């Protein structure tokens, strides 16, 4: 069963099970919103080597940075259960989100190199590509009241978030500086625009976040409330980068940490509500990448088929923010 089907089944189970408990209330809330931000993945190799001609100690550094856009429109649905007689005591919420369009921004791939006795840290390539995206988000959160005053309360929350994002990378536009292997220097840049409307690569990243933190509800009137949330998010990731043009598959996994923040405003009617929400999530993680060739790389003079390289330092950084509206129904 796919992740999307599992999410819908869980939400249905939540809705069906809740009425069987006499003192449990539940809500269903469709959601529509916009997201912004980027996910970056960076390879940064730094070595101290001896120059082959002179034996002089040399600092050699090679960096590749890929930035993937997250400016999309999304839609989803959430379900929540809570005590009917004391709705602030605790709650359990499940949420499912998916994109409904492709990013407007470009995927940007840049490369740098340094060879200290011949040239400084130099940007020698930049390419831009369109992207097609398929995103799935599953979120589960349990909240428990710890303090309550007349006009506000404080709760702790814990839960998990799963995000899977898949990209098709389309076309290449950019520039490169050719390298002279005799003098070991870079020349003047030249522009190119190739493989238009063709898939030149794919990228998939799966992130599993545990989240814990505090939130506070403010009761501005009988019908109008606002909420502030702050949390900490340990995480793990797995990603796969298929460089189609070079017949090269790169895989990596690792762990990291991040934080989240959120703010919402809700206006309640008799048995329904309208809610406007904002969220912010930032994280970074480190791991090791393995690159393997399933065909002959045309950029290499040798046949690379079957070769592999392991232990490449790999860093993931992501910043994600959103604005959404929900129309909820209480039962």
VOGU-3710 file (C-alpha; in Angstrom, 3 decimals, decimal comma):
1> xxxxxxxxxx> 0,000/0,000/0,000  1,333/3,477/-0,914  2,114/6,135/1,682  -0,798/8,263/0,459  -3,283/5,394/0,877  -1,942/4,653/4,368  -2,473/8,309/5,341  -6,066/8,301/4,137  -6,782/4,990/5,893  -5,415/6,366/9,189
11> xxxxxxxxxx> -7,562/9,465/8,911  -10,655/7,366/8,173  -9,918/5,121/11,169  -9,573/8,194/13,378  -12,950/9,512/12,245  -14,737/6,167/12,564  -13,255/5,269/15,944  -13,856/8,589/17,678  -17,688/8,426/17,911  -17,473/5,030/19,642
21> xxxxxxxxxx> -16,227/6,824/22,756  -19,056/8,733/24,408  -16,863/11,589/25,609  -14,626/12,059/22,573  -15,116/14,834/20,011  -13,395/15,011/16,679  -12,805/17,452/13,833  -12,091/17,133/10,131  -10,350/20,024/8,363  -9,433/20,253/4,648
31> xxxxxxxxxx> -6,430/22,517/4,087  -5,065/24,612/1,209  -1,809/26,538/1,331  1,428/27,736/-0,216  4,949/26,668/0,717  8,324/28,273/0,127  11,960/27,466/0,785  14,696/25,178/-0,498  16,427/21,901/0,243  20,185/21,937/-0,345
41> xxxxxxxxxx> 22,524/19,020/-0,622  26,265/19,627/-0,499  29,327/17,501/-1,104  32,524/19,066/0,233  35,769/17,096/-0,108  38,897/18,642/1,455  42,260/16,877/1,318  45,909/17,718/1,927  47,948/16,082/-0,859  51,435/16,254/-2,344
51> xxxxxxxxxx> 51,692/17,864/-5,779  52,599/15,191/-8,335  55,218/17,395/-10,048  56,967/19,120/-7,142  55,988/17,175/-4,024  54,822/20,438/-2,447  52,005/20,061/0,120  48,767/21,193/-1,497  45,262/21,862/-0,206  42,754/20,352/-2,637
61> xxxxxxxxxx> 39,047/21,048/-2,215  36,090/20,062/-4,385  32,531/21,221/-3,611  29,204/20,566/-5,271  26,010/22,284/-4,075  22,521/21,476/-5,374  19,562/23,659/-4,360  16,039/22,286/-4,887  13,036/24,654/-4,855  9,996/24,164/-2,632
71> xxxxxxxxxx> 7,767/27,019/-3,836  4,552/25,058/-4,340  0,833/25,044/-3,605  -0,352/22,164/-1,434  -3,609/20,632/-0,267  -4,475/18,123/2,411  -6,699/17,097/5,268  -6,319/16,674/9,014  -8,293/14,853/11,671  -8,215/15,479/15,415
81> xxxxxxxxxx> -9,721/13,852/18,508  -10,010/15,373/21,985  -12,145/15,026/25,139  -15,640/16,374/24,588  -16,087/17,755/28,122  -12,564/19,178/28,471  -11,271/19,900/24,937  -8,012/21,536/26,074  -6,863/18,587/28,254  -5,281/16,649/25,380
91> xxxxxxxxxx> -5,593/16,052/21,649  -4,291/13,774/18,929  -3,967/15,097/15,375  -3,129/13,355/12,104  -2,411/15,287/8,909  -1,795/14,443/5,260  -0,496/16,956/2,665  0,531/16,768/-0,991  1,527/19,258/-3,688  -0,909/20,290/-6,416
101> xxxxxxxxxx> 1,566/22,052/-8,732  5,257/22,094/-9,666  7,804/24,597/-8,315  8,192/27,911/-10,075  11,847/28,205/-9,078  14,880/26,493/-10,602  17,114/23,712/-9,345  20,597/25,261/-9,155  23,739/23,117/-9,337  27,066/24,855/-8,648
111> xxxxxxxxxx> 30,635/23,497/-8,438  33,843/24,878/-6,894  37,448/23,700/-6,796  40,633/24,806/-5,044  44,220/23,671/-5,700  46,212/25,967/-3,465  49,476/26,262/-5,428  47,705/26,928/-8,750  44,342/28,604/-8,089  42,134/29,697/-5,149
121> xxxxxxxxxx> 38,633/28,410/-4,337  37,000/28,927/-7,732  33,425/28,581/-8,920  33,765/26,835/-12,263  30,217/25,726/-13,122  26,569/26,675/-12,603  23,516/25,058/-14,170  19,794/25,785/-13,791  17,004/23,296/-14,444  13,220/23,182/-14,246
131> xxxxxxxxxx> 11,720/20,641/-11,866  8,618/18,502/-11,550  7,780/17,482/-7,982  5,784/14,890/-6,071  5,575/15,607/-2,316  3,920/13,639/0,474  3,764/14,761/4,115  2,396/12,696/7,015  2,253/14,340/10,435  1,125/12,998/13,824
141> xxxxxxxxxx> 1,059/15,073/17,013  -0,110/14,470/20,586  -0,675/17,445/22,892  -1,098/17,477/26,681  -2,132/20,420/28,856  0,343/21,409/31,601  -0,911/24,836/32,738  -4,092/26,837/32,290  -5,065/30,424/33,086  -8,150/32,449/32,309
151> xxxxxxxxxx> -6,977/33,803/28,939  -4,292/31,319/27,902  -2,916/27,841/28,457  0,375/25,991/27,899  0,722/22,470/26,509  3,570/20,175/25,570  3,517/18,272/22,295  5,344/15,295/20,815  4,987/13,497/17,535  6,541/12,705/14,203
161> xxxxxxxxxx> 6,646/13,999/10,643  7,462/12,093/7,471  8,215/14,000/4,276  9,002/12,440/0,914  9,902/14,690/-2,019  10,679/13,390/-5,519  11,995/15,585/-8,342  12,350/15,133/-12,083  15,082/17,534/-13,259  14,404/18,949/-16,718
171> xxxxxxxxxx> 16,878/20,664/-19,067  20,237/22,356/-18,460  20,996/26,084/-18,791  24,163/27,612/-17,428  27,873/28,175/-17,844  31,198/26,443/-17,239  34,859/27,416/-17,167  37,039/24,924/-19,080  40,081/23,570/-17,249  43,521/23,342/-18,866
181> xxxxxxxxxx> 45,061/20,070/-17,636  48,575/21,220/-18,644  48,634/24,499/-16,697  46,007/23,313/-14,167  44,051/26,568/-14,463  40,504/27,552/-15,436  39,741/29,602/-18,524  36,952/32,003/-19,444  33,349/30,796/-19,006  31,111/29,704/-21,877
191> xxxxxxxxxx> 27,312/29,505/-21,843  25,139/26,568/-22,873  21,480/25,543/-23,077  20,926/21,834/-23,750  18,494/18,934/-23,222  15,502/21,250/-23,152  12,271/19,451/-22,105  14,291/16,294/-21,352  14,759/14,640/-17,958  18,461/14,910/-17,115
201> xxxxxxxxxx> 18,244/13,565/-13,560  16,036/12,650/-10,635  16,293/13,296/-6,906  14,375/11,800/-3,991  14,711/12,664/-0,310  12,877/11,076/2,624  13,047/12,810/6,016  11,741/11,377/9,292  11,472/13,941/12,084  10,655/13,407/15,740
211> xxxxxxxxxx> 9,296/16,611/17,257  8,823/17,828/20,813  8,087/21,260/22,213  5,648/23,713/23,768  2,590/25,523/22,482  0,336/28,138/23,973  -3,287/28,992/23,132  -4,579/32,525/23,734  -8,330/33,022/24,161  -9,006/36,449/22,666
221> xxxxxxxxxx> -12,799/36,057/22,835  -15,381/33,289/23,093  -14,932/32,475/19,401  -11,457/33,775/18,519  -8,183/32,095/19,554  -4,540/32,227/18,512  -1,701/29,769/19,068  2,098/29,925/19,170  4,267/26,808/18,845  8,026/26,191/19,267
231> xxxxxxxxxx> 9,750/22,829/18,950  12,943/20,819/18,491  13,255/18,160/15,779  15,885/15,373/15,717  15,746/13,682/12,306  17,123/11,113/9,900  17,229/11,241/6,097  17,776/9,060/3,046  18,237/10,391/-0,468  18,901/9,138/-3,981
241> xxxxxxxxxx> 20,338/11,245/-6,814  20,269/9,684/-10,294  22,539/11,626/-12,661  20,992/10,225/-15,851  23,460/11,852/-18,272  26,459/10,324/-16,475  24,869/6,947/-15,609  25,693/7,669/-11,959  23,592/6,863/-8,898  24,382/8,612/-5,598
251> xxxxxxxxxx> 22,845/7,431/-2,335  23,238/8,814/1,175  21,750/8,673/4,648  22,421/10,479/7,893  21,099/12,263/10,967  20,650/15,815/12,135  18,611/18,305/14,123  16,321/21,222/13,491  13,644/23,411/14,967  10,118/24,459/14,126
261> xxxxxxxxxx> 7,825/27,366/14,852  4,187/27,997/14,113  1,408/30,528/14,582  -2,294/30,257/13,834  -5,545/32,158/14,332  -8,917/30,398/14,546  -12,456/31,753/14,457  -15,045/29,303/15,685  -18,677/29,053/14,674  -21,237/26,701/16,238
271> xxxxxxxxxx> -19,861/23,448/14,787  -17,171/24,664/12,403  -14,162/26,957/12,246  -11,841/28,831/9,912  -8,123/28,761/10,690  -5,174/30,596/9,130  -1,777/29,051/9,930  1,881/29,815/9,319  4,789/27,453/9,914  8,573/27,501/9,770
281> xxxxxxxxxx> 10,891/24,481/9,828  14,688/24,557/9,464  17,076/21,631/9,774  20,515/20,343/8,806  21,933/16,834/8,754  25,181/15,065/7,894  26,008/11,675/6,475  28,131/9,884/3,897  27,389/9,384/0,223  28,193/6,494/-2,115
291> xxxxxxxxxx> 28,430/7,081/-5,863  28,165/4,152/-8,265  28,139/4,002/-12,061  25,608/1,777/-13,842  26,974/2,743/-17,269  29,917/4,406/-18,981  30,226/8,046/-17,861  30,780/10,145/-21,038  32,632/12,815/-19,027  35,382/10,323/-18,093
301> xxxxxxxxxx> 38,093/8,928/-20,424  37,747/5,453/-18,879  34,829/3,051/-18,703  33,306/3,646/-15,240  30,648/0,933/-15,419  30,484/-0,936/-12,117  32,819/1,443/-10,267  31,861/3,059/-6,957  33,188/5,602/-4,441  32,167/5,558/-0,772
311> xxxxxxxxxx> 32,464/7,848/2,238  31,949/11,210/0,513  30,999/13,894/3,115  27,350/14,764/2,571  25,292/17,579/4,125  21,574/18,305/3,843  20,079/21,694/4,736  16,423/22,660/4,390  14,346/25,727/5,140  10,580/25,414/4,715
321> xxxxxxxxxx> 7,810/27,895/5,478  4,107/27,884/4,702  0,842/29,825/4,870  -2,443/27,931/4,772  -6,173/28,124/5,425  -8,357/25,395/6,917  -12,124/25,056/7,102  -12,899/22,603/9,900  -16,008/20,735/10,984  -16,591/19,496/14,532
331> x> -18,551/16,361/15,452
//
